[in-house]
Amino acid sequence: MDDRGFILDGDATAQDVYSTLHGDEIRTLLLAPGDKGSPIHCELQVVPSPKSTQFEALSYVWGETIPSKIISCNGFDFPVTESLYMALSHLRYPDAWRRLWVDQLSINQNQGEEVMKQVGLMGSLYSSACRVIVWLGRYDQKMALAFELLQETSLSLSLVRSDFLNSSSGPSTPRTRPLTPRGTSKSPRMSRYPSCASGSRESLSSLSSSTSSLNSLSSPRPKNRRHSTPPTLKHALSIFQHVYFTRKWTFQEIILANAAIVCCGDLEMAWSDLSLWYFHYASKLRSSSLLYDSDGFFANILTVRNELEKGTLKLSKLLMLTRPRTSTKPEDAVYALLGLMPDLLEALKSRPGIPQSSGTVSSQEEDLFYLYLKVFLHCIDKEHDLAIISAAGRYRTNIPVAWPGWLPDWRQSLPLRPLILTDSTDLDSEDAFGEGPPKAASSTSQAGQSPIYRLNLLPGLTASSMPAKAILTVFGVRIGCLITRSLSWPSVFLVADSLAQTLLSSRADGSQFTQPLASLAPTLSNKQQKSSHSAHYGLEQGYAASLLQESLRNGAQCHSVRTSAMLESGDWLCAFRGGNVLYAVRPVDHSLDVYQASATSVRRGRSLGHSKPPTASLGKPLRQRTKYLFLGECSVHGLNPGELLAHQEEMMEFELT
């Protein structure tokens, strides 16, 4: 029998069970009743759309992608992963059928076209399900104690349970028996691990006292994240640290849910209890590292759900938040978000000016390049800013690839983002996307009036020629050069030119973030006495060297720079139109950016308004265009990109490659 109820002939195979889906049709899985240990039987049934029938959607981690277990589906033996087999075994009712949607079976995984079409329906599918089942796998002693602790403390809050999911119009999540496994007699305590359960009761008071003592504290970053976590909380962290919360696909599945229940073996917990516990305790335990231990994965679920309902969710932020999450395929960084960004699917289907895959052996790398490029451009065009470029750059943990430096490679590890300093005691780097730097409204306003970028894809673009033939031109202001020192922190300082220096000097509270340039480059100071044309740190006689020499003569102060990018002395610091932070770039060919050192001030280069070739005087580059390597984002206390970009006469073009 196929998924539409038709009898198949004797030569049919398991693959013949799948008929062609049309329109918004989906397949639901009817899970037959059965006792523990008995074979699993089920049937696939096609329904007109996700909204045409009631079903529960399973959200789980595939685990091993190679099927190792067998179930019976429509009379045929179907191979499934061990993770799914375990879930179906625990979720089936003993005396009734259960209608589920399970991606591994409901989608014909051997038909690529169907997979992509069903992925596009994920948003409607998970939001239409009467309930999403969050499957955490089989439970052990640690998880049993975690469930016990979370549910008992949730009950002791004496608060009205309100699932964050129930802010929409969907049905509420029913509360199950606190910790009584299905099919067992009612018991006030877990029968399998009685000693652990009793121990958790004694720890409830210590947990409450731990949190109450923190109520009046601010939320500084802990000096030792793990060692400062109270012992009782480590049990609760077993849930928040579960691999389920680290995967890309499960992220949208729980966010889109109208109601949800968390299952671990035979244990069940309403999502409302889990989220309420998090709100009540975790918000008071920043200093004991709860949020840092869980990498913010759970917090991001609540954040994105809130922004999605308000209509303020941006694709660039979504990509950044999900970057540390893992998946099997690199394209999942995009496809796993289609349910949250339905308009992205149309943008991926066609993009003017971007060629299609060549179909050659290297087309897999090219396809991924084009996919990430389309997403990159879609973010800029829709959001009207350069926020997405902050996900690119050069960082120590990144693996070099033959891609343009300005294009985010979502296969790479998550960098740390700098924050604009507002507190002199806050000198540590923060997590990349837990909280971002203050946004400059004036920068966004400028971006809305003028073009933000220009993309040039030269003919013959292939996987090997991507860096040279994919050029992104942005517009901005150069504000100085950078100087680095090793084995110290801060390790990067800004040597500001006239525009940036004017703004920094007006900030009366900025002295604590400065250091004399002479103390950072004493060798340059000595050499400068002998020759005003000499170079330092391998810098050629250009903008950076000239600015350093003049700043030394004037006894300039350098301002510390917050960044995680791999920078070198002589790199430039810029403000780009549409950007809310500062960016570091490196001229690819210094010889094309020659300056005379005879003048007494350093001005910025060729403005966008120049119609005549500028002469080769100090502060004005030669006619040849210099290309730049994008290095990453930075921040300097007291420098607002919006204020810098207000000086239109200082605008330059930066061809990033």
C-alpha positions in Angstrom: 0.0 0.0 0.0 1.4 3.4 -0.9 0.9 6.7 1.1 -2.4 7.4 -0.7 -3.9 4.0 0.2 -3.4 2.3 -3.1 -2.4 -1.4 -3.2 1.0 -1.9 -4.7 1.9 -4.9 -6.9 4.1 -7.8 -5.8 7.3 -6.3 -7.2 6.9 -3.0 -5.3 9.7 -1.9 -3.0 9.8 0.4 0.1 10.6 3.4 -2.2 7.4 2.8 -4.1 5.4 3.7 -1.0 6.1 7.4 -1.7 3.8 8.9 -4.3 4.4 12.3 -5.8 3.3 15.2 -3.6 1.4 18.1 -5.2 1.0 21.7 -4.0 1.1 21.9 -0.2 0.5 18.2 0.4 2.4 16.5 3.2 2.7 13.0 4.5 1.7 12.2 8.1 2.8 9.1 10.0 0.1 7.0 11.7 2.0 5.3 14.5 0.3 2.0 15.5 -0.2 1.2 19.2 2.1 -1.3 20.7 3.8 -2.4 23.9 7.4 -1.8 24.8 9.7 -4.1 23.0 7.2 -5.0 20.3 8.0 -4.3 16.6 7.1 -0.8 15.4 4.3 -0.5 12.8 3.2 2.6 11.1 1.5 4.0 7.9 2.2 7.0 5.8 -0.9 9.0 4.8 -1.0 12.0 2.4 -3.0 15.0 3.6 -3.9 18.2 1.5 -1.9 20.6 3.6 -0.4 21.1 7.1 -3.6 22.9 8.2 -6.0 20.2 7.0 -5.6 17.8 9.9 -4.4 17.6 13.4 -1.0 16.1 14.0 2.1 16.4 16.3 5.4 17.3 14.8 8.5 15.5 16.1 11.6 17.7 16.7 14.7 15.6 17.4 18.4 15.1 16.6 19.0 12.6 13.8 22.3 11.5 15.3 23.9 8.9 13.0 22.7 9.6 9.5 23.1 5.9 8.4 20.0 3.9 9.3 20.6 1.0 11.6 17.1 0.0 12.7 14.1 -1.4 10.9 10.4 -0.6 11.3 7.4 -1.7 9.3 5.8 1.1 7.2 2.9 0.5 4.9 3.8 -3.2 5.0 7.4 -2.7 4.0 10.6 -2.7 6.0 12.0 0.8 6.4 15.5 1.6 7.7 15.6 4.4 10.2 18.2 5.9 12.5 18.6 4.6 16.0 17.5 8.0 17.4 14.2 7.9 15.5 13.6 4.2 16.4 14.0 5.1 20.1 11.6 8.0 19.8 8.9 6.1 18.1 9.2 3.2 20.6 8.6 5.6 23.5 6.1 7.9 21.9 3.6 5.3 20.6 0.4 4.8 22.7 -0.3 1.3 24.1 -3.9 1.3 22.9 -4.4 4.1 20.3 -3.0 5.3 17.0 -0.9 8.5 17.1 -0.6 10.9 14.1 2.9 12.4 13.8 5.0 14.3 11.2 8.5 13.0 11.1 10.9 14.4 8.6 12.9 11.2 8.2 9.8 9.3 7.0 7.3 11.9 5.9 9.8 13.2 3.3 11.2 11.1 0.5 14.8 11.6 1.4 15.9 10.1 -2.0 14.1 12.8 -4.0 16.0 16.0 -3.9 13.3 18.1 -5.4 10.7 16.9 -2.9 13.1 17.6 0.0 13.6 21.2 -1.1 9.9 21.7 -1.5 9.1 20.2 1.9 11.8 22.3 3.5 10.1 25.3 2.2 6.9 24.2 4.0 8.6 23.9 7.4 7.3 27.2 8.6 3.7 26.3 7.9 4.2 22.7 9.1 5.6 23.3 12.5 3.4 26.3 13.2 0.3 24.3 12.2 1.1 21.3 14.4 -1.2 21.0 17.4 2.0 20.3 19.4 5.7 19.9 18.8 7.4 17.0 20.6 10.9 17.9 21.7 12.7 14.5 21.9 15.8 14.5 24.0 16.5 10.7 23.7 16.6 8.1 26.5 17.1 9.4 30.0 19.8 8.5 32.5 20.5 9.4 36.1 21.6 12.9 35.3 18.6 13.7 33.2 16.2 12.2 35.7 17.5 14.4 38.4 17.4 17.4 36.1 13.7 16.8 35.3 13.0 16.4 39.0 14.8 19.5 40.0 13.3 21.7 37.3 9.7 20.6 37.8 9.8 20.9 41.6 11.3 24.3 41.6 8.8 25.4 38.9 6.0 24.3 41.2 7.6 26.1 44.1 7.6 29.4 42.3 3.9 30.0 43.0 3.7 31.7 39.6 1.1 31.4 37.0 2.6 29.2 34.2 2.5 31.0 30.9 4.3 29.3 28.0 6.2 31.8 25.9 4.7 29.9 23.0 1.2 30.6 24.1 1.4 34.3 23.1 0.2 33.1 19.7 -3.3 31.7 19.2 -2.3 28.1 19.3 -3.5 25.6 22.0 -1.7 25.5 25.3 0.7 22.8 26.3 -0.9 20.4 28.6 0.9 19.6 31.8 1.7 15.9 32.3 2.4 14.1 35.5 5.6 15.7 36.9 7.9 12.8 36.8 5.9 9.6 36.6 6.9 7.6 33.5 4.0 6.6 31.3 2.6 3.2 32.0 3.7 3.2 35.7 1.6 3.7 38.8 1.3 7.2 40.3 4.2 7.9 42.6 5.4 11.1 44.2 8.9 10.2 43.4 10.9 8.7 40.6 10.9 4.9 41.2 14.0 4.2 39.0 16.4 6.5 40.8 14.9 7.0 44.3 18.2 8.1 45.9 18.8 10.8 43.3 15.2 12.0 43.6 15.3 12.4 47.3 18.6 14.2 47.1 17.2 16.7 44.7 14.5 17.6 47.3 17.2 18.5 49.8 18.9 20.7 47.3 15.9 22.8 46.5 16.4 25.1 49.5 20.0 25.6 48.6 19.1 26.5 45.1 16.5 29.1 46.3 19.1 30.6 48.6 21.6 30.7 45.9 19.3 32.7 43.6 17.9 35.0 46.3 21.4 36.1 47.3 22.0 37.2 43.7 18.8 39.2 43.2 20.6 42.5 44.0 23.7 41.8 41.9 24.5 43.2 38.5 25.5 40.7 35.8 29.3 40.8 35.5 31.0 38.2 33.4 32.2 35.4 35.8 36.0 35.0 36.1 35.7 31.2 36.1 32.6 30.2 34.2 32.3 26.5 35.3 33.8 26.5 38.7 31.5 29.3 39.9 28.3 27.3 39.0 26.5 26.1 42.2 26.6 22.2 42.3 22.8 22.0 42.3 22.6 24.0 39.1 24.8 21.6 37.3 22.0 19.1 37.3 19.6 21.6 35.7 22.3 22.4 33.1 22.0 18.8 31.8 18.9 19.9 30.0 20.1 23.2 28.7 23.4 21.7 27.6 21.6 18.9 25.7 22.8 18.4 22.1 19.2 19.2 21.0 19.8 22.9 21.7 23.0 23.0 19.7 21.6 21.9 16.3 20.5 24.2 13.5 17.4 22.4 12.4 15.8 22.1 15.8 16.1 25.9 16.3 13.3 26.9 14.0 11.2 23.8 14.9 10.7 24.8 18.5 10.4 28.5 17.7 7.6 27.9 15.2 5.7 25.7 17.7 2.3 26.9 19.1 2.7 24.4 21.9 5.5 22.0 22.9 6.3 19.2 25.3 9.8 18.0 26.3 10.2 14.2 26.3 13.2 12.3 27.6 12.6 8.5 27.5 9.3 8.1 29.5 9.7 11.4 31.2 7.6 14.4 30.1 7.8 18.1 30.9 5.7 20.9 29.7 7.7 23.5 27.8 6.1 26.1 30.0 7.8 24.7 33.0 11.2 24.7 31.3 10.9 28.2 30.0 9.4 29.6 33.2 12.2 28.1 35.2 14.7 29.7 32.9 13.1 33.1 33.3 12.9 32.9 37.0 16.3 31.4 37.8 18.6 31.9 34.9 17.9 35.7 34.8 19.3 35.9 38.3 22.3 33.6 37.8 24.3 35.4 35.2 27.2 35.7 37.7 27.1 31.9 38.3 27.6 31.2 34.6 24.3 29.4 33.7 23.9 31.3 30.5 27.6 31.0 29.6 27.7 27.3 30.2 24.8 26.8 27.9 26.3 29.1 25.3 23.0 31.1 25.2 21.4 28.4 22.9 18.2 28.4 25.0 18.1 32.1 25.5 18.3 32.6 21.8 15.2 30.6 21.3 13.2 32.9 23.5 14.8 36.0 21.9 14.1 35.0 18.3 10.5 33.9 19.2 9.9 37.3 20.7 11.4 39.2 17.7 9.5 37.0 15.3 6.2 37.9 16.9 7.0 41.6 16.9 8.1 41.5 13.3 11.5 42.8 14.1 13.5 39.6 13.3 16.4 40.2 10.8 18.0 37.5 8.7 21.5 38.8 9.5 20.9 38.4 13.2 19.3 35.0 12.7 22.3 33.7 10.8 24.7 35.0 13.5 22.7 33.6 16.3 22.6 30.1 14.7 26.2 30.1 13.5 27.6 28.2 16.5 24.9 25.5 16.0 25.9 22.4 14.2 24.5 20.5 11.2 25.5 17.8 8.8 25.7 19.9 5.6 27.1 23.4 5.2 24.0 24.6 3.2 21.9 23.9 6.3 23.1 27.2 7.7 20.6 28.7 5.3 18.0 26.0 4.6 17.4 25.4 8.3 16.1 29.0 8.6 13.6 29.0 5.7 10.7 28.4 8.0 11.5 31.6 9.9 12.2 33.6 6.8 9.7 32.5 4.1 10.7 35.3 1.7 14.2 34.0 1.6 13.2 31.0 -0.5 12.1 33.2 -3.4 15.4 35.2 -3.2 17.4 32.0 -3.4 15.5 30.7 -6.5 16.7 33.6 -8.7 19.0 36.5 -8.2 19.8 38.8 -11.1 23.4 39.0 -12.1 24.5 35.8 -10.2 25.4 32.9 -12.6 24.1 29.4 -12.1 26.3 26.5 -11.3 28.5 25.3 -14.0 27.8 21.6 -13.3 31.5 20.7 -13.2 33.3 18.7 -10.7 33.9 21.8 -8.5 30.3 22.9 -8.7 29.6 21.8 -5.1 31.9 24.5 -3.9 30.6 27.0 -6.4 27.0 26.2 -5.4 27.8 26.9 -1.8 29.5 30.1 -2.8 26.5 31.3 -4.8 24.1 30.2 -2.0 26.0 32.2 0.6 26.4 35.1 -1.8 22.6 35.3 -2.4 21.9 35.3 1.3 24.6 38.0 1.8 23.0 40.3 -0.8 19.5 39.6 0.4 20.4 40.7 3.9 21.9 44.0 2.7 19.1 44.7 0.2 16.3 44.0 2.7 17.8 45.4 5.8 19.5 48.4 4.1 22.7 48.1 6.2 26.0 46.2 6.3 25.3 44.2 9.5 25.9 40.9 7.7 29.5 41.8 6.8 30.4 41.6 10.5 30.1 37.8 10.1 33.1 37.8 7.8 36.7 38.6 8.4 39.9 37.0 9.4 40.0 35.2 12.8 42.4 32.9 14.4 40.1 29.9 14.5 39.1 30.2 10.8 40.4 27.9 8.1 41.6 29.8 5.0 39.4 29.3 2.0 39.6 30.6 -1.6 36.7 33.0 -1.0 36.5 36.8 -0.9 37.3 38.0 2.6 34.0 40.1 2.8 31.7 37.1 2.2 30.6 35.3 5.4 31.5 31.6 5.3 29.0 30.0 7.6 31.2 26.9 7.9 33.7 28.8 9.9 33.6 29.0 13.7 32.0 31.9 15.5 34.2 34.9 16.2 34.0 37.2 19.2 32.4 40.5 18.6 33.8 43.8 20.1 31.5 46.0 22.1 31.7 49.8 22.2 33.0 50.4 25.7 30.7 52.3 28.1 32.2 51.1 31.3 35.9 51.4 32.1 35.8 48.2 34.0 34.3 46.3 31.1 37.4 45.4 29.2 36.8 41.8 28.3 35.5 40.5 24.9 31.9 39.4 25.0 30.2 36.5 23.3 29.7 37.2 19.6 26.0 37.6 19.4 24.7 37.5 22.9 24.3 41.3 22.8 25.5 43.6 20.0 27.1 47.0 20.0 24.9 50.1 20.2 23.5 51.0 16.8 24.1 54.3 15.2 20.8 55.6 13.8 22.5 58.2 11.8 24.5 55.6 9.9 21.3 53.8 8.9 19.8 57.0 7.8 22.8 57.8 5.6 22.6 54.3 4.1 18.9 54.7 3.3 19.7 57.8 1.2 22.7 56.5 -0.7 23.8 53.2 -2.2 25.5 50.9 0.3 27.5 48.6 -2.0 28.3 47.7 -5.6 28.9 44.1 -6.6 31.1 43.2 -9.6 31.2 39.6 -10.7 33.8 39.3 -13.5 33.2 36.8 -16.3 34.7 33.3 -15.9 34.0 33.1 -12.1 35.0 29.6 -10.9 35.8 28.1 -7.5 39.5 28.9 -8.0 39.0 32.5 -9.1 36.4 33.6 -6.6 38.7 36.0 -4.7 40.0 37.8 -7.8 36.7 38.0 -9.7 34.1 38.8 -7.0 34.6 42.4 -5.9 32.4 44.2 -3.4 32.7 48.0 -3.4 31.6 49.8 -0.3 31.7 53.5 0.6 33.1 55.0 3.7 35.6 57.1 5.6 39.2 56.2 6.5 39.9 57.3 10.1 43.4 56.1 10.8 45.8 53.2 10.9 46.3 50.5 13.5 49.3 49.5 15.4 49.6 46.2 17.2 51.8 44.8 20.0 52.1 41.2 20.9 51.8 39.4 24.2 49.7 42.2 25.8 46.2 43.4 26.2 44.9 45.6 24.7 47.0 44.5 21.7 45.5 46.8 19.0 45.6 50.6 19.1 44.3 53.3 16.7 46.5 56.1 15.4 43.8 58.5 14.5 44.0 61.0 11.8 42.4 64.5 11.8 38.7 63.6 11.6 38.8 60.8 14.2 41.1 62.8 16.4 38.6 65.7 16.4 35.8 63.5 17.6 37.9 61.7 20.2 39.3 64.9 21.7 35.8 66.0 22.4 35.2 63.0 24.6 36.3 64.0 28.0 36.1 60.5 29.5 38.3 58.8 26.9 41.8 59.2 28.5 41.5 55.9 30.3 41.5 54.1 26.9 44.6 55.8 25.5 48.3 55.3 25.5 51.2 57.4 24.1 52.2 56.3 20.6 55.8 56.8 21.6 55.5 54.0 24.2 54.1 51.7 21.5 56.6 52.4 18.8 59.8 53.7 20.4 61.9 52.3 17.5 59.9 54.3 15.0 60.5 57.4 17.1 64.3 57.0 16.9 64.2 56.2 13.2 62.0 59.1 12.5 64.7 61.4 13.8 67.1 60.1 11.1 64.7 59.9 8.1 61.2 61.0 7.7 60.9 58.5 4.9 61.9 55.4 6.9 59.4 52.6 7.4 58.7 50.7 10.6 57.2 47.2 11.2 57.6 46.4 7.5 55.3 49.3 6.5 55.9 50.8 3.1 56.2 54.6 2.8 52.4 55.3 2.5 49.4 56.5 4.4 50.1 54.4 7.5 53.8 55.3 7.7 53.2 59.0 7.1 50.5 59.1 9.7 52.7 57.3 12.3 55.6 59.7 11.8 53.4 62.8 12.0 51.6 61.5 15.1 55.0 60.8 16.8 56.2 64.3 16.1 53.0 65.6 17.7 53.1 63.3 20.7 49.8 61.7 19.8 47.8 59.4 22.1 46.6 56.0 20.7 43.2 54.7 21.5 42.6 51.0 22.3 40.6 49.0 19.8 38.2 46.2 20.6 38.4 43.5 18.0 38.9 39.7 17.5 40.2 40.0 14.0 43.8 39.1 13.0 45.3 42.5 12.4 48.7 43.9 11.7 50.4 47.2 12.2 49.6 49.4 9.2 46.0 48.1 8.6 43.4 50.8 8.2 40.4 51.5 10.3 37.3 52.7 8.5 33.6 53.5 8.8 31.4 52.1 6.0 28.1 53.5 4.9 25.4 51.3 6.3 27.6 49.9 9.0 27.0 50.3 12.8 30.5 49.4 13.8 34.0 50.2 12.5 35.9 47.9 10.1 39.5 47.1 9.5 40.9 46.7 6.0 44.3 46.0 4.5 45.5 47.5 1.2 46.4 44.6 -1.0 49.1 46.6 -2.8 50.7 49.4 -0.8 52.6 50.6 -3.8 49.4 52.0 -5.3 48.8 54.1 -2.3 51.9 56.3 -2.2 52.1 59.6 -0.2 54.6 62.3 -0.1 55.8 62.9 3.5 56.7 66.6 3.1 53.4 68.0 4.3 52.5 68.6 7.9 49.1 66.9 8.0 47.6 63.8 6.8 44.3 64.1 4.9 42.1 61.3 3.6 42.3 60.0 0.1 40.4 60.6 -3.1 36.8 61.6 -2.3 33.9 60.3 -4.4 33.3 63.7 -5.8 36.7 64.1 -7.5 36.4 64.5 -11.3 40.1 65.2 -12.0 43.1 62.9 -11.3 44.5 64.0 -8.0 48.2 64.8 -7.7 50.5 62.7 -5.6 50.7 64.9 -2.6 50.4 63.9 1.1 46.9 62.6 1.9 45.9 62.1 -1.8 46.5 58.8 -3.5 47.6 58.3 -7.0 45.1 57.6 -9.8 45.4 53.8 -9.5 42.8 52.1 -7.5 43.9 50.0 -4.5 42.0 46.9 -3.5 41.5 46.0 0.1 41.3 42.9 2.1 38.4 42.9 4.6 39.7 41.9 8.1 36.8 42.3 10.5 34.8 44.6 12.7 36.2 46.8 15.5 35.1 49.3 18.0 36.8 52.3 19.6 35.4 54.0 22.7 34.0 57.4 21.7 33.8 56.8 17.9 30.4 56.6 16.4 30.3 55.5 12.8 27.3 57.7 12.2 29.2 60.8 13.2 32.1 59.9 11.0 30.0 59.2 8.0 28.3 62.6 8.3 31.4 64.1 6.6 30.5 63.3 3.0 33.5 65.2 1.7 35.8 62.5 3.2 34.0 59.6 1.4 36.1 57.0 -0.4 35.5 53.9 -2.4 36.8 50.6 -1.0 37.1 47.7 -3.4 37.0 44.6 -1.2 38.5 41.4 -2.5 
